[in-house]
Amino acid sequence: MACSTSLTSLCFYSFLLALILCLHGVASSNSSSSSTITKIGNGYRLISIEETPDGGILGHLQVKKKNKIYGPDIPLLQLFVKHEAEGRLRVRITDAEKQRWEVPYNLLPREQPPAPAKTIGRSRKNPITSLEYSGSELIFSYTADPFSFAVKRTANGQTLFNSSAEDSDPYSGLVFKDQYLEISTKLPTDASLYGLGENTQPHGIKLHPGDPYTLYTLDISAINLNTDLYGSHPVYMDLRNVKGQAFAHAVLLLNSNGMDVFYRGSSLTYKVIGGVFDFYFFSGPSPLAVVDQYTQFIGRPAAMPYWSF
C-alpha cells in the first residue's frame, strides 16, 4: 500500500534506519571475520652479527616474507647498537644498501654510524637465539628470528623497551617500507608517560590511552585542542614505581618525518612515514638525570634574548 503524503517522511526514515542497521550488521560481520588481519608486515630475521672496532655491534636483518601493504618491504636492513655514553644507548635500524633521509648530522652533531654496505658479507660471528650487550647502565638484548630487541636497566633488570610482538598483539612486529615504518614496545600498565610534543592535549603532557598523538608540525595557534604545533619532539619520559622506588627513563626516536604514536596503556606503537629508526635510550634513573642526559645530547636550552620580548 502506498504511503500517504503525511507518512512519506516517516516511511523514508524507517527505510533509512533499516538500511543503516543492515549495513551495520554487514560491517560488524566483516570486522569480526577480519579482526585477525591487523599485521602490516611479517617481520625480519637476523642474518649476521658482529662487533665493530669502536665497541658497538653491527648486524643485518632480512625480511621474512614480503607483502605490498603500504608498498614493498625493504629487503635488507642494517642494525647498529652502541653505548655512546654512560646512561645513553643508541639503537639504529635503516636500509642496508641505500642512504635514507634523517636529521642532518651538522644540525645535530652526533656519532656517525657505519655507512650502508653495497654487499652484505658473511659475518665473523654466527647469529644465536639471544644475546646481551651490556653497558654500565643499560643492557641491549635481541631475539634473532623473528627479530626483536629489548632494553633493560642494568641495576635491576627492569625492561624499559620491548619490541617483540605476539600473534595476539594488536600491532605488527618490525615493519620497514619506503614510506611506512612501524615498531612497538610493550609497557607495564602502571607506567606514567609524559611527552610526545609538540601538540595540545586535553589532559596536558601526560599520555592517556586512546588519545591521538600525531607529530606533524604546523604553524598554528595553541588555542585549539588536539592540534599539532610548531615543533616536533618524538621523546617521552617514563616514570615507574618499582617495589616502592621511583625510576625514570626516556626514549627518543630521532626522526623528523610525520608520525602517529598510538598509546594503548599496555603498549606504544610508532607509525612513521619515512626516515629511519634511530632510538636513543636515557637511563635516568631520576627525572632530573633524564633531562640532563637528554639535553646533553640534543643541546642545552638557552634564555631568550632581551630584544625578542
Summary of the structure (lengths in Angstrom):
residues: 309
radius of gyration: 23.3
end to end distance: 76.3
largest distance: 87.6
contacts: 867
relative contact order: 0.14
helix: 14%
strand: 39%
